[in-house]
Amino acid sequence: MGCDIHLFCETREPGGKWVLTPVTTECLSCNGTGKIKSRKVGGEFDDCYMCEGTKQIQGYQDRNYDLFAILANVRNGYGFAGVPTGEGFIPIADPRGLPEDISDELVRLANSDDIWKEFRDKYGAGWLGDHSWSWITLEELLSNDWDRYTVHRGHVEIPTWIEWKDSGDKFPKQWSGACWGGNVRVISEVVAFKLKSCLAVEGGRCVLKDGGLTDEAKYTLITTKTPTDAATPTKDGPAQLTIEEFEIWLSGDQKWAGKNTHIVVESSWQTSYKDSVYSFYTHFMPALVALGKGPENTRIVFGFDS
């Protein structure tokens, strides 16, 4: 199952009681415009589904397992179904439980099932979750080493992988922790680089360049061992990709559909902690600072569900 965070902010005056405090950030889904391109035929723009046209987001609402790992050692180095996703992160702290001096508002939320909507609308979350409760001060967030690096691993579709390597970006635009099944073929980056020299990406799909598949690419394809790890939990390991399957894949739509062969590249890449948590570092932490209460008098209180 998936896992989500339920996060609140508390602040206090020096020596005072902690109080629940709204935190507002710009909606990144619509870049603060309140509008997104309509999915309706002939439609132009609709109200953004995340901010409902308000241009702002209350609280923190993203599902980011890298952040969960850093905040509380939750989903650290693995994702859905226990799939390994990399080397993991050094957490700021293991779960501490809810603070003893928690705000009266969160006590009220914890003891009532009828006020979730009130809290969700005002604070961005309407529940404290059901496990791994914890809290972290803004002082701890600011002093964390966000420039530290870790290694991510995942499966990347070949067109996306080629565009990623050509772009020089730090990480692919899309990837999965793992893909498996009878129609999935997992290839190593050794094979992918040999195939890349023969392929071009047009309209999101791969086509052969002039000259076709080279003898070197064919040899690498049939002789390189198929990757096997916990990310491909099939009974006998992933099947070897054959030249025939590759040629059929080239002639098809190259997307996951029915019994089509699905080819992914087993990849890895380095990412800094701050790049791994995206908007939490670039938008949410600055919003906490902007509350003006000081690092020692500002904290996040959170739990998880799964």
C-alpha positions as CSV (number, residue, x, y, z in Angstrom):
1,M,0.0,0.0,0.0
2,G,1.0,3.6,-0.4
3,C,2.0,5.8,2.5
4,D,1.1,9.5,3.2
5,I,2.2,12.1,5.7
6,H,-0.2,14.1,7.8
7,L,1.7,17.2,8.8
8,F,0.9,20.3,10.9
9,C,2.9,23.3,12.1
10,E,3.0,24.6,15.6
11,T,4.5,27.8,16.9
12,R,4.9,29.6,20.2
13,E,5.9,32.8,21.8
14,P,9.1,32.4,23.8
15,G,8.1,30.5,27.0
16,G,4.5,30.2,25.9
17,K,2.3,27.4,24.8
18,W,2.5,25.8,21.4
19,V,-0.4,26.7,19.1
20,L,-1.5,25.2,15.7
21,T,-0.5,27.6,12.9
22,P,-1.6,27.6,9.2
23,V,1.2,27.5,6.6
24,T,0.5,28.6,3.1
25,T,2.7,28.0,0.0
26,E,2.3,28.7,-3.7
27,C,0.5,25.9,-5.6
28,L,3.2,24.2,-7.8
29,S,0.6,22.2,-9.8
30,C,-0.6,25.4,-11.5
31,N,2.5,27.6,-10.8
32,G,0.4,29.9,-8.7
33,T,-2.0,30.7,-11.5
34,G,-5.0,28.8,-10.1
35,K,-5.6,27.4,-13.6
36,I,-4.6,24.2,-15.4
37,K,-5.0,23.1,-19.0
38,S,-8.4,21.5,-19.3
39,R,-8.7,17.7,-20.1
40,K,-12.0,18.3,-21.7
41,V,-12.3,18.2,-25.5
42,G,-12.3,21.8,-26.6
43,G,-11.7,23.1,-23.1
44,E,-9.0,25.7,-22.4
45,F,-8.4,26.0,-18.7
46,D,-10.1,24.7,-15.5
47,D,-9.5,25.6,-11.9
48,C,-6.5,23.7,-10.6
49,Y,-7.5,20.5,-8.9
50,M,-4.9,20.9,-6.1
51,C,-5.6,24.4,-5.0
52,E,-9.2,24.7,-6.4
53,G,-8.3,28.0,-8.0
54,T,-7.0,29.7,-4.9
55,K,-3.4,29.7,-6.2
56,Q,-2.2,28.5,-2.8
57,I,-1.8,25.2,-0.9
58,Q,-2.4,24.8,2.8
59,G,0.2,22.8,4.7
60,Y,2.3,20.1,3.1
61,Q,0.4,17.5,1.0
62,D,2.9,15.7,-1.3
63,R,3.7,12.0,-1.1
64,N,7.5,11.9,-1.1
65,Y,9.0,8.8,0.4
66,D,12.5,10.5,0.4
67,L,11.2,13.1,2.7
68,F,9.5,10.5,4.9
69,A,12.8,8.8,5.2
70,I,14.7,12.0,6.2
71,L,12.0,13.1,8.7
72,A,11.4,9.9,10.5
73,N,13.1,6.9,8.8
74,V,9.8,5.9,7.2
75,R,10.0,4.0,3.8
76,N,13.8,4.6,3.9
77,G,15.4,3.0,0.9
78,Y,12.3,1.1,-0.2
79,G,8.9,1.9,-1.7
80,F,5.6,0.2,-2.5
81,A,5.6,-3.6,-1.8
82,G,9.0,-3.3,-0.2
83,V,10.8,-2.6,-3.5
84,P,14.3,-1.2,-2.9
85,T,14.7,2.3,-4.3
86,G,18.3,3.1,-3.4
87,E,20.8,3.5,-0.5
88,G,18.3,5.5,1.6
89,F,18.9,8.6,3.8
90,I,20.3,9.5,7.2
91,P,17.2,10.5,9.1
92,I,17.0,13.6,11.3
93,A,15.4,11.4,13.9
94,D,13.6,8.1,14.3
95,P,9.9,8.6,15.3
96,R,9.7,10.4,18.6
97,G,5.9,10.1,19.2
98,L,3.7,13.1,19.7
99,P,5.2,15.9,21.8
100,E,4.2,16.0,25.5
101,D,3.4,19.7,25.1
102,I,1.4,19.3,22.0
103,S,-1.0,22.2,21.1
104,D,-4.6,22.1,22.5
105,E,-5.9,22.1,18.8
106,L,-4.1,18.9,17.9
107,V,-5.3,17.3,21.2
108,R,-8.8,18.2,20.0
109,L,-8.2,16.7,16.6
110,A,-6.8,13.5,18.1
111,N,-9.9,13.1,20.2
112,S,-12.6,13.8,17.6
113,D,-13.7,12.1,14.4
114,D,-16.0,15.0,13.3
115,I,-13.6,17.9,12.7
116,W,-11.3,16.5,10.0
117,K,-12.8,18.8,7.3
118,E,-12.3,21.9,9.4
119,F,-8.7,21.1,10.0
120,R,-8.0,20.0,6.4
121,D,-9.4,23.2,5.0
122,K,-7.4,25.4,7.4
123,Y,-4.2,23.4,7.9
124,G,-4.0,21.1,4.9
125,A,-4.4,17.9,6.9
126,G,-7.4,16.5,8.9
127,W,-5.8,13.5,10.6
128,L,-2.6,12.7,12.5
129,G,-2.2,9.3,10.8
130,D,-2.0,5.9,12.4
131,H,1.8,5.3,12.9
132,S,5.3,6.7,13.3
133,W,4.2,10.0,14.9
134,S,7.0,12.5,15.5
135,W,8.0,16.1,15.6
136,I,10.9,18.2,14.4
137,T,11.8,21.8,15.1
138,L,12.6,24.3,12.4
139,E,16.1,24.6,14.0
140,E,16.7,20.9,13.3
141,L,15.4,21.3,9.7
142,L,17.7,24.2,9.0
143,S,20.8,22.6,10.5
144,N,20.3,19.3,8.5
145,D,22.9,18.7,5.8
146,W,20.6,19.0,2.7
147,D,23.7,19.0,0.4
148,R,24.5,15.4,1.3
149,Y,24.1,12.9,-1.5
150,T,22.4,9.5,-1.8
151,V,22.0,7.0,-4.6
152,H,18.6,6.2,-6.1
153,R,17.7,3.1,-8.1
154,G,14.7,2.5,-10.4
155,H,13.4,1.2,-13.7
156,V,13.2,3.7,-16.6
157,E,11.5,3.2,-19.9
158,I,13.9,3.2,-22.8
159,P,12.7,6.5,-24.5
160,T,12.7,8.3,-21.2
161,W,16.2,6.9,-20.4
162,I,17.6,8.0,-23.7
163,E,16.2,11.5,-23.3
164,W,17.6,11.6,-19.7
165,K,21.1,10.7,-20.8
166,D,21.0,13.2,-23.7
167,S,19.8,16.0,-21.5
168,G,22.4,15.8,-18.8
169,D,19.7,16.1,-16.1
170,K,20.4,14.8,-12.6
171,F,17.6,12.2,-12.8
172,P,15.0,10.9,-15.2
173,K,11.7,12.7,-15.6
174,Q,9.8,9.5,-14.9
175,W,10.7,6.2,-13.3
176,S,9.3,3.3,-11.3
177,G,10.7,1.7,-8.2
178,A,10.3,-1.6,-10.1
179,C,8.3,-3.2,-12.9
180,W,7.7,-6.9,-13.1
181,G,5.5,-9.5,-14.7
182,G,5.6,-12.0,-17.5
183,N,5.7,-9.3,-20.2
184,V,8.4,-7.2,-18.6
185,R,12.0,-7.3,-19.8
186,V,14.6,-5.6,-17.6
187,I,17.9,-4.6,-19.3
188,S,21.1,-3.2,-17.8
189,E,22.6,0.2,-18.6
190,V,25.4,-1.7,-20.4
191,V,22.8,-3.0,-22.9
192,A,20.9,0.3,-23.0
193,F,24.0,2.3,-24.0
194,K,24.7,-0.1,-26.9
195,L,21.1,0.1,-28.0
196,K,21.1,3.9,-27.6
197,S,23.7,4.3,-30.3
198,C,21.2,2.7,-32.7
199,L,18.1,4.5,-31.6
200,A,16.4,8.0,-31.8
201,V,13.4,9.2,-29.9
202,E,10.5,10.6,-31.9
203,G,7.2,11.5,-30.4
204,G,7.9,9.6,-27.2
205,R,8.9,6.3,-28.9
206,C,12.1,4.8,-30.2
207,V,12.9,4.3,-33.8
208,L,16.0,2.8,-35.4
209,K,18.6,5.2,-36.9
210,D,19.9,4.6,-40.4
211,G,22.0,1.5,-40.3
212,G,19.7,-0.4,-38.0
213,L,20.7,-2.5,-35.0
214,T,24.5,-3.0,-35.1
215,D,26.2,-6.3,-34.7
216,E,27.7,-5.0,-31.5
217,A,24.3,-4.1,-30.1
218,K,22.9,-7.5,-31.0
219,Y,25.8,-9.3,-29.4
220,T,25.5,-7.2,-26.2
221,L,21.8,-7.9,-26.1
222,I,22.1,-11.6,-26.3
223,T,25.2,-12.1,-24.1
224,T,24.7,-9.6,-21.2
225,K,23.2,-11.1,-18.1
226,T,19.7,-9.9,-17.3
227,P,19.7,-7.9,-14.0
228,T,18.3,-9.8,-11.0
229,D,17.5,-8.2,-7.7
230,A,14.7,-7.8,-5.2
231,A,13.2,-5.1,-7.5
232,T,12.1,-7.9,-9.9
233,P,10.5,-10.4,-7.7
234,T,9.5,-13.0,-10.2
235,K,9.8,-16.7,-9.4
236,D,12.7,-17.5,-11.7
237,G,14.0,-13.9,-12.2
238,P,13.3,-11.6,-15.2
239,A,13.4,-13.2,-18.6
240,Q,16.2,-12.4,-21.1
241,L,15.1,-9.9,-23.8
242,T,15.5,-11.5,-27.2
243,I,16.3,-9.7,-30.4
244,E,12.9,-10.9,-31.8
245,E,11.0,-9.3,-28.8
246,F,13.0,-6.1,-29.2
247,E,12.1,-5.8,-32.9
248,I,8.4,-6.5,-32.1
249,W,8.6,-3.8,-29.4
250,L,10.1,-1.4,-31.9
251,S,7.2,-1.9,-34.4
252,G,4.5,-1.6,-31.7
253,D,3.3,1.3,-29.5
254,Q,6.1,0.7,-27.0
255,K,3.7,1.4,-24.1
256,W,2.3,-0.8,-21.4
257,A,-0.8,-2.3,-23.0
258,G,-2.3,-5.8,-22.9
259,K,0.4,-8.4,-23.7
260,N,2.9,-6.0,-25.2
261,T,6.5,-6.6,-24.2
262,H,7.5,-3.8,-21.7
263,I,11.2,-2.9,-21.7
264,V,12.8,-1.0,-18.9
265,V,16.4,0.0,-18.0
266,E,17.7,-0.8,-14.5
267,S,19.3,2.5,-13.6
268,S,20.8,4.4,-10.7
269,W,21.6,8.1,-10.1
270,Q,23.0,10.4,-7.3
271,T,20.7,13.1,-5.9
272,S,21.2,15.6,-3.1
273,Y,18.9,15.5,-0.1
274,K,17.4,18.9,-1.1
275,D,16.8,17.8,-4.7
276,S,15.1,14.6,-3.4
277,V,12.5,16.5,-1.3
278,Y,11.7,19.1,-3.9
279,S,9.1,21.6,-2.7
280,F,9.6,20.8,1.0
281,Y,13.0,22.4,0.8
282,T,12.3,25.1,-1.8
283,H,8.8,26.2,-0.6
284,F,7.6,24.7,2.6
285,M,10.7,25.3,4.8
286,P,11.0,29.0,3.7
287,A,7.3,29.4,4.6
288,L,8.1,28.1,8.1
289,V,10.8,30.7,8.4
290,A,8.5,33.4,7.1
291,L,6.2,32.8,10.1
292,G,8.7,34.8,12.0
293,K,8.6,32.9,15.3
294,G,12.2,31.7,15.2
295,P,13.7,28.3,14.6
296,E,13.4,27.1,18.2
297,N,9.8,28.2,18.4
298,T,8.5,26.6,15.2
299,R,8.1,22.9,14.7
300,I,6.3,20.4,12.5
301,V,4.2,17.6,14.1
302,F,3.3,14.7,11.9
303,G,2.2,11.0,11.5
304,F,1.8,8.6,8.6
305,D,-0.8,6.2,7.2
306,S,-0.3,3.1,5.1
